[in-house]
């Protein structure tokens, strides 16, 4: 046994449902938000309204109108702005109120907006104070055009950190998936302040029948490579040397500490007719690989009560992962306090009062 400092009482960030690490988190599939449309999303306890402007830009804004608290996702996109359905206050892509039908000049009111990106077929929202890190990528596909497919979104009854730690748990590959232990030995390397990379370094065992079979498809070792970002999302690359399978497991923290995930299946873009057919078949095979491992792991995700009291030598990868997450910056994401909104001036000297009662009624009725 290895002495552990990673029991629940010692952890500050890992597996904590009231802390969100800085990073890019998935919101929804890009194809589900058409130009001129708005929708509601909830990311790690915060309600947002997403809208795609008529030019195609995606805007993420705090959900509730600073006037009476109506959810802005019910509003109407007008050009590059969103108008609340309740009293028709209009907010631009920076969250500033730029028009109120009742007023000649809008009040000084603003909702916070968040950086977004369309990437790998998903809309991602940047959660953090500083300049955004680079978006998650599959190292083997970095810089390439890709074909993308999705498995069904999932909810696991545990924290995203626990979901991601499963993929580097070498012991469970032997016990749950019946994979021989001598063909996997993961070695972790911190790429930068927010990325952790794991590679299999175990050589192909040439003295066994399985080893001789594997050596026909792998020159040095079984390909099993993982790249993790902010402790909640990661890519997995597996498969023989002549053809790799690429999967991203994008997770965000849901209510009650659950993990809300989206599986992204990827392959390099092929532009010929036969290439497109091959890509479709390859993405189908990738989904079968993903489903196989997910089906085996789901029971423990739904029942686990994590408390790492007795780690052993084989848990080196998980210990490194926990230590990495504990050192990541935590975002100011509004836990235990309301979303910050600017108050509207409703004193007798406000624009509303200057209009007079009859003017207000006439203008508001027109809205």
NORCORBEL-V23289 format. One record per run of one state. SS is the DSSP state (H for helix, E for strand, - for the rest). FROM is the first residue (numbers start at 1). TO is the last residue. If there is no record, write none. Layout:
# NORCORBEL-V23289
ss->SS from->FROM to->TO
ss->SS from->FROM to->TO
This chain:
# NORCORBEL-V23289
ss->- from->1 to->7
ss->H from->8 to->10
ss->- from->11 to->20
ss->E from->21 to->21
ss->- from->22 to->22
ss->E from->23 to->29
ss->H from->30 to->32
ss->- from->33 to->37
ss->E from->38 to->43
ss->- from->44 to->45
ss->E from->46 to->52
ss->- from->53 to->57
ss->E from->58 to->62
ss->- from->63 to->63
ss->E from->64 to->64
ss->- from->65 to->70
ss->E from->71 to->71
ss->H from->72 to->74
ss->- from->75 to->75
ss->E from->76 to->78
ss->- from->79 to->80
ss->E from->81 to->83
ss->- from->84 to->89
ss->E from->90 to->91
ss->- from->92 to->95
ss->E from->96 to->99
ss->- from->100 to->109
ss->E from->110 to->110
ss->- from->111 to->112
ss->E from->113 to->114
ss->- from->115 to->115
ss->E from->116 to->119
ss->- from->120 to->121
ss->E from->122 to->127
ss->- from->128 to->138
ss->H from->139 to->141
ss->- from->142 to->145
ss->E from->146 to->150
ss->- from->151 to->153
ss->E from->154 to->156
ss->- from->157 to->159
ss->H from->160 to->166
ss->- from->167 to->169
ss->H from->170 to->175
ss->- from->176 to->180
ss->H from->181 to->183
ss->- from->184 to->185
ss->E from->186 to->190
ss->- from->191 to->194
ss->E from->195 to->200
ss->- from->201 to->208
ss->H from->209 to->214
ss->- from->215 to->223
ss->E from->224 to->229
ss->- from->230 to->232
ss->E from->233 to->238
ss->- from->239 to->244
ss->E from->245 to->253
ss->- from->254 to->254
ss->H from->255 to->257
ss->- from->258 to->258
ss->E from->259 to->268
ss->- from->269 to->272
ss->H from->273 to->301
ss->- from->302 to->312
ss->H from->313 to->326
ss->- from->327 to->329
ss->E from->330 to->330
ss->- from->331 to->350
ss->H from->351 to->355
ss->- from->356 to->356
ss->H from->357 to->366
ss->- from->367 to->367
